[in-house]
Structures are given as structure tokens and as C-alpha cells.
């Protein structure tokens, strides 16, 4: 699917946010395609709308020095912390991922997915991108 097809699919499920541009800068840390649009004019409080194609998801990663808040807008997705079972994410869900928690998130198999991501930026804040999610485990979802 291209961005316009995904937008139409998500709008049919109540999505109101723009899909954005291809997430080329971080594509190497994602399985599948994603799109990104910055919603904030404040460089210290980045707010992004992230759109995932069917089954697309991040690699495992850690946010150092900040938590990350995900607000699910549309579709169906998952969040998993290391050592725990994946958590289903549905529109309206809000989760706060604590600093230093190894995790991944993204679209469920066969579903497009959108969430807003908020975290702080600045001194002492960084993302550590790690290994891809085990695809055999992901396909069991």
C-alpha cells in the first residue's frame, strides 16, 4: 500500500491525522514501511504522528533520559517490553513507556496503525536502537 491508500484505510476506521512523509531517516530501525509527521513547533517537546503499514513495527529500542507516551489513534497494534507478553493497543489507549525500558511497538499483522508519540528532547536524552523483533514470534500475534 502507498501512503494515500493507508490514509483512506485508516480514515475508514476513524483516523483524523495526516499520514506524513516516508520515515526514511529511521527506516533502518523498522520492519516494514512507516510515515512520520511532526505535530509540534516546540523543538524541546517533539510530538509525532507515526503511521505503520500492515504489520510494520520498530526494532527493540530504549529511550534514555525520557519516557515515551504513545496515544493510539487508529488501527490495531502492539507494544512489548522485554521479558513480558505483547500488549494489544487499540484506538484511545494511552501508554507511558518508562525511561530505560527495552521495548518495541507497531502495527499488528494485517493491520495499519497510527499513534502519536511524545517524549522530551535535549541534553541527556537519546534513543538506543537494538536488534529486530523476532519475526517468528511476531507472526504468532
C-alpha positions as CSV (number, residue, x, y, z in Angstrom):
1,X,0.0,0.0,0.0
2,X,1.1,3.6,-0.6
3,X,0.5,6.4,1.9
4,X,-2.7,7.5,0.3
5,X,-4.2,4.0,0.4
6,X,-3.2,3.7,4.0
7,X,-4.7,7.1,4.8
8,X,-8.0,6.0,3.2
9,X,-8.0,2.7,5.1
10,X,-7.4,4.4,8.4
11,X,-9.9,7.2,7.8
12,X,-12.5,4.5,7.3
13,X,-11.7,3.5,10.9
14,X,-11.9,7.0,12.3
15,X,-8.4,8.3,11.8
16,X,-8.1,12.1,11.6
17,X,-4.4,12.7,11.4
18,X,-2.2,13.1,8.3
19,X,0.0,10.2,7.3
20,X,3.0,12.4,6.7
21,X,6.2,11.6,4.7
22,X,8.0,8.3,4.4
23,X,10.0,7.7,7.6
24,X,13.3,7.3,5.6
25,X,15.6,8.6,8.4
26,X,14.6,5.8,10.7
27,X,13.6,3.1,8.1
28,X,16.7,1.0,9.1
29,X,15.1,0.6,12.6
30,X,11.7,-0.6,11.4
31,X,10.4,-3.7,9.8
32,X,8.0,-2.6,7.1
33,X,7.2,0.9,6.0
34,X,6.2,3.8,8.2
35,X,5.4,7.5,7.8
36,X,6.0,10.4,10.1
37,X,4.7,13.9,10.6
38,X,5.9,16.4,13.3
39,X,2.9,17.9,15.1
40,X,4.8,20.2,17.4
41,X,6.6,23.5,16.7
42,X,8.4,23.2,20.1
43,X,11.8,21.5,19.5
44,X,12.0,20.6,23.2
45,X,8.7,18.6,23.1
46,X,8.7,16.5,19.9
47,X,5.2,15.2,19.1
48,X,5.0,12.9,16.1
49,X,2.2,11.1,14.3
50,X,3.6,7.8,13.2
51,X,1.7,5.6,10.7
52,X,2.7,2.0,10.2
53,X,1.7,-0.2,7.2
54,X,0.2,-3.6,7.9
55,X,2.5,-5.4,10.3
56,X,5.2,-2.7,10.3
57,X,6.9,-2.3,13.7
58,X,10.0,-0.8,15.3
59,X,13.1,-2.7,16.3
60,X,13.7,-3.2,20.0
61,X,14.9,0.1,21.5
62,X,15.4,2.1,24.6
63,X,14.7,5.7,25.4
64,X,17.4,7.1,27.7
65,X,16.6,10.1,29.9
66,X,13.0,10.3,29.0
67,X,9.8,8.4,29.0
68,X,7.7,8.0,25.8
69,X,4.0,8.4,25.6
70,X,2.0,6.7,22.9
71,X,-1.6,7.7,22.1
72,X,-3.2,5.3,19.8
73,X,-5.3,6.9,17.1
74,X,-6.4,4.2,14.7
75,X,-5.9,0.6,13.7
76,X,-4.5,-2.1,15.9
77,X,-1.0,-2.5,17.2
78,X,1.2,-4.0,19.9
79,X,3.7,-2.9,22.5
80,X,6.0,-5.3,24.1
81,X,8.5,-4.8,26.9
82,X,11.5,-7.2,27.1
83,X,10.6,-10.3,29.1
84,X,6.8,-9.6,29.0
85,X,3.9,-10.6,26.8
86,X,2.9,-8.2,24.0
87,X,0.1,-5.8,24.9
88,X,-2.6,-5.1,22.3
89,X,-3.0,-1.4,21.5
90,X,-6.4,-0.1,20.3
91,X,-7.7,3.4,19.5
92,X,-7.9,5.6,22.6
93,X,-5.2,3.6,24.5
94,X,-2.5,5.8,26.1
95,X,0.6,4.1,27.4
96,X,3.7,5.6,29.1
97,X,6.9,3.8,28.4
98,X,9.3,4.4,31.2
99,X,12.9,5.6,30.6
100,X,15.4,2.7,30.1
101,X,12.7,0.2,29.2
102,X,13.6,-2.1,26.3
103,X,10.6,-2.3,24.1
104,X,9.1,-2.3,20.5
105,X,5.8,-1.2,19.1
106,X,3.9,-1.1,15.9
107,X,1.1,-2.4,13.7
108,X,-0.5,-5.8,14.3
109,X,-0.1,-8.3,11.5
110,X,-2.6,-7.5,8.8
111,X,-3.5,-4.0,10.2
112,X,-2.5,-0.5,9.6
113,X,-1.8,1.5,12.7
114,X,-1.3,5.1,13.9
115,X,-0.1,6.5,17.1
116,X,1.1,9.9,18.4
117,X,4.5,9.7,20.1
118,X,5.6,12.3,22.7
119,X,8.9,12.5,24.5
120,X,11.2,15.2,25.6
121,X,14.5,16.0,23.8
122,X,17.6,17.7,24.9
123,X,20.7,17.1,26.9
124,X,20.9,13.6,28.4
125,X,18.1,12.2,26.1
126,X,18.8,9.6,23.4
127,X,17.4,6.6,21.7
128,X,19.3,3.3,21.6
129,X,18.2,1.2,18.6
130,X,18.8,-2.5,19.1
131,X,18.0,-5.8,17.3
132,X,15.0,-6.5,15.1
133,X,12.0,-8.2,16.7
134,X,12.0,-12.0,16.1
135,X,9.7,-12.3,13.1
136,X,8.6,-15.9,14.0
137,X,7.4,-14.5,17.4
138,X,5.8,-11.5,15.8
139,X,3.8,-13.7,13.3
140,X,2.2,-15.6,16.2
141,X,0.4,-12.4,17.3
